[in-house]
Amino acid sequence: MAETSGDVVMVSTPIGGIEARRMGRAEAGPSRWQVAYPWGVETVFGTSADMASHVQRRSTQAEGKVSAEARQVPRGMARPRDS
């Protein structure tokens, strides 16, 4: 894949789509990617394939924690607001 600054790549993961944006090249030569996870933002260096495998690995590690938190009813509420 030809990579240019500003490229946006959606990586399909077990916790949903994760967006990564190419921010340019580092001094050493690899591309720099800003990855927006549900829990925060991370910078990853490498090719788009390197970035995609890193995102897959990180989201798989966090899958149980993120999906369990998403299903919980907020404290102090008897039922979800949309019910």
VMD Tcl script that draws the C-alpha trace (Angstrom):
set ca {
  {0.00 0.00 0.00}
  {1.33 3.42 -0.87}
  {1.42 5.47 2.30}
  {1.04 9.24 2.29}
  {0.72 11.67 5.18}
  {-2.90 11.97 6.28}
  {-3.85 8.43 5.28}
  {-6.62 7.02 7.45}
  {-6.84 3.26 7.89}
  {-9.69 1.47 9.66}
  {-8.55 -1.77 11.27}
  {-11.29 -4.30 12.03}
  {-10.77 -5.78 15.52}
  {-12.73 -7.89 18.02}
  {-13.80 -4.69 19.82}
  {-14.85 -2.85 16.66}
  {-13.18 -0.64 14.09}
  {-10.03 1.19 15.21}
  {-8.91 4.27 13.27}
  {-5.23 4.89 12.54}
  {-3.95 8.05 10.86}
  {-0.50 8.31 9.26}
  {1.29 11.32 10.70}
  {4.39 11.26 8.47}
  {7.81 9.66 8.68}
  {10.12 9.46 11.67}
  {13.78 10.44 11.33}
  {14.84 6.79 11.04}
  {12.47 6.21 8.13}
  {9.41 4.25 9.34}
  {5.96 5.77 9.13}
  {4.44 7.20 12.30}
  {0.79 6.28 12.99}
  {-1.60 7.77 15.53}
  {-4.02 5.04 16.65}
  {-7.28 6.02 18.40}
  {-8.45 3.24 20.73}
  {-11.63 3.52 22.84}
  {-9.37 3.96 25.91}
  {-6.86 6.43 24.47}
  {-4.42 7.31 21.72}
  {-1.12 5.61 20.91}
  {1.71 6.25 18.46}
  {2.99 3.28 16.44}
  {6.02 3.27 14.12}
  {6.28 1.06 11.02}
  {4.46 0.15 7.84}
  {0.68 -0.09 7.58}
  {0.98 -3.88 8.01}
  {3.10 -3.42 11.17}
  {0.55 -0.97 12.54}
  {-2.42 -3.26 11.73}
  {-0.83 -6.26 13.47}
  {0.01 -4.11 16.52}
  {-3.58 -2.81 16.71}
  {-4.95 -6.37 16.41}
  {-2.66 -7.56 19.22}
  {-3.52 -4.62 21.55}
  {-7.28 -4.88 20.95}
  {-7.26 -8.64 21.53}
  {-5.46 -8.10 24.86}
  {-8.06 -5.50 25.90}
  {-11.10 -7.29 24.46}
  {-12.36 -8.77 27.72}
  {-11.94 -5.58 29.72}
  {-13.44 -3.18 27.15}
  {-16.43 -5.35 26.24}
  {-17.24 -6.10 29.91}
  {-17.17 -2.39 30.82}
  {-19.34 -1.46 27.84}
  {-22.14 -3.82 28.92}
  {-22.37 -2.52 32.49}
  {-25.22 -0.24 33.55}
  {-23.90 3.07 34.94}
  {-23.86 3.25 38.75}
  {-27.00 4.63 40.34}
  {-29.23 3.61 37.42}
  {-31.75 0.81 37.71}
  {-31.80 0.23 33.94}
  {-30.25 1.74 30.80}
  {-31.57 5.19 29.85}
  {-33.02 4.04 26.53}
  {-35.32 1.45 28.18}
}
mol new
graphics top color blue
foreach p $ca { graphics top sphere $p radius 0.5 }
foreach p [lrange $ca 0 end-1] q [lrange $ca 1 end] { graphics top cylinder $p $q radius 0.2 }
display resetview
